[in-house]
């Protein structure tokens, strides 16, 4: 009886200076979690998780990070903020993840931001370029800011199409409002070229009525600020209307796989479309022998053999996973949420193999947009993107 009591008391003794490890970290593993739309209208984005998962498995097979393997769990939120909240709570409270990583969408990430901050759970490299991530102390984006992307389009249109009649098809939320703000800034004194704007809600089944209204407004230059399903619908609707405006499509809907679906259903509408690019294109013949593209293909073939190798969202997933690994390494062997956030806000990558040559990824205490460069590209009749011009500043 006495011996048992001594053992119990010994177990309760707290060693001075010792601290319990943050949730999700053990001597051999790091648990990251996030949500992506595995189902629903935005399910094409699931590749951002598949690509990241493949890269983490590749890293794990090479010893992991400072001796720890990365366990990455992602759940389906169907691009619905209410489900994002529910699934994120499960990851935090039941699975006890170390950090939330790579959750996709602006509204979805905003829905969980306060909860994660209250819990002290880092919200890492959210798949959104919304300007709101630029000043958050517990969260950080990954994409160039949508305001910066809009500026690039505005500068291009003002320079190349100075007499355009611009119309905007936009998703009715913060994601596209930032794009439109940037577009107006980029247009500068030519902001009056914007003649019509038509919004849609993500719960709608199509955008045919919005496209008809834009055509009726005399628009000859269309900005498609939409997610992939609705971007494809925009091309198809234009074809049915017999309307051929110049097209600019935002980066989040510019994957070759998306454009190829649009071309299959509205062939004459797609060539000539303009977008921006940051990540290497596995279908670009000029990058066929690029070391990063070769690495991407080999990792995907081994760790996600059923994934589409032509899908640039897989490349995105590997790029953001590469940066997460970089941050975890810099956070040190005594890994804590505090040390991770310190590393995340002090990054400089010049050799991320999945980013375009010349793109530097960096952060600082007042710089929470890791990627601040992009290049323009145009969809060729041959059915692929062709980059042109130089790297553009993508600062918000």
C-alpha positions in Angstrom: 0.0 0.0 0.0 2.8 2.4 1.0 4.8 1.5 -2.2 1.8 2.2 -4.4 1.2 5.6 -2.7 4.8 6.6 -3.3 4.5 5.7 -7.0 1.4 7.8 -7.3 3.0 10.8 -5.6 6.1 10.4 -7.8 3.9 10.5 -10.9 2.4 13.8 -9.8 5.7 15.6 -9.2 6.4 18.3 -11.8 10.1 18.7 -12.6 11.0 22.4 -12.3 11.5 24.0 -15.7 9.8 21.1 -17.6 7.0 22.0 -19.9 4.4 19.9 -21.5 4.8 19.6 -25.3 2.3 21.4 -27.5 -0.4 19.2 -28.9 0.4 17.3 -32.0 4.1 17.0 -31.4 5.9 13.9 -30.1 9.4 12.7 -30.3 8.7 11.0 -33.6 5.9 12.9 -35.3 4.2 16.2 -36.1 0.5 16.3 -36.8 -0.8 18.9 -39.2 -4.4 19.2 -40.3 -6.6 21.1 -42.6 -9.7 21.1 -44.8 -10.2 21.1 -48.5 -13.3 20.6 -50.8 -13.1 16.9 -51.6 -16.7 17.1 -52.7 -19.0 19.8 -54.2 -18.6 22.4 -56.9 -15.0 23.3 -55.7 -13.7 19.7 -55.5 -11.3 20.4 -58.3 -9.2 22.1 -55.6 -8.6 18.8 -53.7 -5.3 18.5 -55.5 -3.8 21.2 -53.2 -4.0 18.6 -50.4 -3.0 15.6 -52.6 0.2 17.4 -53.8 1.1 18.4 -50.2 0.5 14.9 -48.9 2.7 13.4 -51.6 5.6 15.8 -50.7 5.3 15.1 -47.0 5.5 11.4 -47.7 8.6 12.0 -49.8 10.2 14.0 -46.9 9.2 11.3 -44.4 10.9 8.6 -46.4 14.1 10.7 -46.2 14.0 11.0 -42.4 11.3 13.6 -41.9 12.0 16.9 -40.2 14.6 17.0 -37.4 13.9 13.3 -36.8 10.1 13.6 -36.8 7.7 12.3 -39.5 4.8 14.6 -40.7 1.3 13.3 -40.4 -1.0 15.4 -42.5 -4.8 14.9 -42.1 -7.2 16.7 -44.3 -11.0 16.6 -44.1 -13.7 17.5 -46.6 -15.5 20.8 -46.0 -17.2 21.0 -49.4 -16.1 24.7 -49.6 -18.8 25.5 -47.0 -17.6 27.7 -44.1 -20.0 26.0 -41.7 -18.5 22.6 -42.5 -15.0 24.1 -42.3 -15.7 25.2 -38.7 -17.1 21.8 -37.8 -14.2 19.8 -39.3 -11.5 22.2 -37.9 -12.9 21.8 -34.4 -12.6 18.0 -34.9 -9.0 18.3 -36.0 -8.1 20.6 -33.0 -10.2 19.1 -30.2 -10.3 15.4 -31.1 -7.2 14.8 -33.2 -5.2 17.6 -31.4 -3.3 18.8 -34.4 -0.1 20.9 -33.9 -1.2 23.4 -36.6 -3.9 23.9 -39.2 -2.3 23.9 -42.6 -3.3 24.6 -46.2 -7.1 25.0 -45.6 -8.5 26.3 -48.9 -10.7 29.3 -49.4 -11.1 32.9 -48.2 -14.5 32.7 -46.5 -13.7 29.2 -45.1 -10.4 30.4 -43.5 -12.0 33.6 -42.1 -14.7 31.4 -40.5 -12.1 29.6 -38.4 -9.6 32.4 -37.7 -10.9 33.6 -34.4 -11.4 30.1 -33.1 -7.8 29.1 -33.9 -6.4 32.3 -32.5 -8.2 31.8 -29.2 -6.9 28.2 -29.0 -3.3 29.3 -29.9 -3.3 27.0 -33.0 -1.3 28.4 -35.9 -3.2 28.8 -39.2 -0.4 28.2 -41.7 -0.2 29.0 -45.4 -3.9 29.3 -46.0 -4.8 28.8 -49.7 -6.1 32.3 -50.2 -4.6 35.6 -51.3 -7.1 37.7 -49.4 -5.5 40.9 -48.2 -6.7 40.2 -44.6 -3.9 37.7 -44.1 -1.3 40.4 -44.5 -1.4 41.6 -40.9 -2.5 38.5 -38.9 -0.2 37.4 -36.1 -1.5 33.8 -36.0 -2.2 33.1 -39.6 -0.4 33.5 -42.9 -1.4 33.1 -46.6 0.7 31.7 -49.4 -0.6 33.0 -52.7 0.2 36.5 -53.9 -2.4 38.9 -52.6 -5.5 39.1 -54.7 -5.2 42.9 -54.7 -1.7 42.5 -56.2 -3.0 40.1 -58.8 -5.8 42.5 -59.7 -3.2 45.3 -60.1 -1.2 43.3 -62.6 -4.4 42.8 -64.7 -5.3 46.4 -64.5 -1.8 47.6 -65.6 -1.9 45.2 -68.5 -5.3 46.2 -69.7 -4.6 49.9 -69.4 -1.4 49.4 -71.4 -2.5 46.9 -74.1 -6.3 47.6 -74.4 -6.6 51.3 -73.5 -10.1 51.6 -75.1 -11.5 48.4 -73.5 -15.1 48.2 -72.2 -14.5 46.0 -69.1 -17.0 43.8 -67.5 -16.4 41.7 -64.3 -17.9 38.4 -63.4 -17.2 37.9 -59.7 -17.9 35.6 -56.8 -19.8 37.6 -54.2 -17.3 37.4 -51.3 -14.1 38.9 -50.0 -12.0 36.9 -52.4 -13.1 38.7 -55.5 -13.6 42.1 -53.8 -9.9 42.2 -53.3 -9.3 41.4 -56.9 -11.6 44.1 -58.0 -9.9 46.6 -55.7 -6.6 45.7 -57.2 -7.9 45.9 -60.8 -9.1 49.5 -60.2 -5.7 50.5 -58.7 -3.9 48.9 -61.6 -6.1 50.7 -64.1 -5.4 54.0 -62.4 -6.9 56.9 -64.4 -8.5 54.3 -66.7 -10.7 52.8 -64.0 -13.6 54.3 -65.9 -13.1 51.5 -68.4 -15.1 49.3 -66.1 -18.6 49.4 -67.5 -20.4 46.5 -65.8 -20.1 44.1 -62.9 -22.2 40.9 -62.2 -21.9 38.8 -59.1 -22.9 35.3 -58.3 -23.2 33.3 -55.1 -21.4 29.9 -54.7 -24.8 28.2 -54.1 -26.0 29.1 -57.6 -26.2 26.5 -60.3 -24.8 28.7 -63.1 -23.9 32.2 -64.4 -25.7 32.3 -67.7 -27.9 35.3 -66.6 -24.8 37.2 -65.4 -23.0 36.6 -68.7 -26.1 37.7 -70.7 -26.2 41.0 -68.7 -22.5 41.7 -69.3 -22.9 41.1 -73.0 -25.9 43.5 -73.1 -23.8 46.1 -71.4 -21.5 46.2 -74.4 -18.5 44.6 -72.6 -15.6 43.6 -74.9 -13.1 42.7 -72.2 -14.2 40.2 -69.5 -12.5 39.7 -66.1 -13.5 36.2 -64.8 -12.9 36.5 -61.1 -14.4 33.1 -60.2 -13.6 29.6 -59.0 -13.1 26.8 -61.6 -16.6 25.5 -62.0 -18.0 29.0 -62.6 -15.1 30.0 -64.8 -15.8 27.1 -67.1 -19.5 28.0 -67.1 -18.6 31.6 -68.1 -16.7 30.4 -71.1 -19.6 28.1 -72.1 -22.2 30.8 -71.6 -20.2 33.2 -73.8 -20.1 30.6 -76.5 -23.8 30.0 -76.4 -24.4 33.8 -76.6 -22.1 34.0 -79.6 -20.0 36.6 -77.7 -16.2 36.7 -77.9 -14.8 39.3 -75.5 -11.2 39.3 -74.6 -10.9 37.1 -71.5 -8.8 37.5 -68.3 -9.2 34.6 -65.8 -7.9 34.8 -62.2 -5.0 32.6 -61.2 -7.1 30.3 -58.9 -9.0 29.1 -62.0 -6.2 29.0 -64.5 -5.0 25.4 -64.1 -4.5 23.8 -67.5 -7.0 21.1 -66.5 -9.7 23.7 -65.9 -8.9 25.5 -69.2 -8.9 22.3 -71.1 -12.4 21.5 -69.9 -13.5 25.0 -70.9 -12.0 24.5 -74.3 -13.7 21.2 -74.8 -17.0 22.9 -74.3 -16.3 26.3 -75.7 -13.4 25.8 -78.0 -13.3 29.2 -79.7 -13.6 31.2 -76.5 -10.5 30.1 -74.6 -7.4 30.9 -76.8 -6.0 34.3 -76.0 -7.1 34.3 -72.4 -4.8 36.0 -70.0 -3.8 35.0 -66.4 -0.9 35.1 -64.0 1.4 32.3 -62.9 3.7 31.6 -60.0 4.2 27.9 -60.1 5.9 25.7 -62.6 3.7 24.2 -65.3 4.2 20.4 -65.8 2.8 20.7 -69.3 5.2 23.5 -70.5 7.6 22.0 -73.0 10.2 24.6 -72.0 10.1 23.3 -68.5 10.1 19.6 -69.4 13.8 19.1 -68.3 13.5 21.4 -65.3 14.8 19.7 -62.1 11.7 20.9 -60.2 9.3 19.6 -62.7 11.1 16.2 -62.8 11.0 16.1 -59.0 7.3 16.9 -59.1 6.5 14.1 -61.6 8.6 11.5 -59.7 7.0 12.3 -56.3 3.5 12.3 -57.7 4.0 9.0 -59.5 5.3 7.3 -56.4 3.1 8.8 -53.7 -0.1 9.8 -55.5 -0.1 7.5 -58.5 -3.8 8.1 -59.2 -3.5 11.9 -59.3 -3.5 13.9 -62.5 0.1 14.9 -63.3 -1.2 17.7 -65.5 -3.0 19.4 -62.7 -1.0 22.4 -61.5 -2.8 22.4 -58.2 -0.7 19.4 -57.3 2.3 21.5 -58.0 0.9 24.2 -55.7 0.4 21.6 -53.0 4.1 20.5 -53.2 5.3 24.1 -53.2 3.4 24.9 -50.0 4.4 21.7 -48.4 8.1 22.5 -49.2 7.7 25.8 -47.4 6.0 24.2 -44.4 8.9 21.8 -44.2 11.3 24.7 -44.4 9.5 26.5 -41.6 9.4 23.3 -39.4 13.2 22.9 -39.9 13.9 26.5 -38.9 11.6 26.1 -35.9 14.2 23.7 -34.4 14.2 20.4 -32.6 12.5 21.9 -29.6 9.4 22.4 -31.7 6.6 24.6 -30.3 3.8 26.6 -31.8 5.7 29.8 -30.8 8.9 28.7 -32.5 7.0 27.6 -35.6 5.3 31.0 -35.9 8.6 32.8 -35.4 10.1 30.7 -38.2 7.1 31.3 -40.5 7.4 35.0 -40.2 11.1 34.9 -41.0 11.4 32.9 -44.1 13.5 33.4 -47.2 13.5 30.7 -50.0 15.3 31.2 -53.3 15.3 27.5 -54.3 11.8 26.2 -53.8 11.8 23.8 -56.8 8.2 24.2 -57.6 8.1 28.0 -58.0 9.1 29.7 -61.3 12.7 30.5 -61.6 13.4 33.9 -60.1 10.5 33.9 -57.7 11.8 34.5 -54.1 9.6 33.5 -51.2 10.1 35.6 -48.2 8.3 36.8 -45.1 9.1 39.2 -42.3 7.5 40.6 -39.1 5.5 43.0 -41.3 5.5 41.0 -44.5 3.0 38.1 -44.3 2.6 37.5 -48.0 5.3 34.9 -48.8 5.0 35.2 -52.6 5.1 38.7 -54.1 6.0 38.0 -57.8 4.1 36.6 -60.7 4.3 36.4 -64.5 1.6 36.9 -67.1 0.6 34.1 -69.4 -1.7 33.5 -72.4 -3.6 30.5 -73.4 -2.4 29.4 -76.8 -4.4 27.7 -79.6 -2.2 24.6 -79.0 -4.0 24.1 -75.7 -1.4 25.3 -73.1 -0.3 28.4 -71.3 2.6 30.4 -72.7 4.3 32.8 -70.3 5.4 36.3 -71.5 7.0 39.4 -70.2 9.1 39.5 -67.0 8.2 38.7 -63.4 5.8 41.4 -62.1 5.7 42.8 -58.6 2.8 41.2 -56.8 2.9 43.3 -53.7 -0.5 44.2 -52.2 
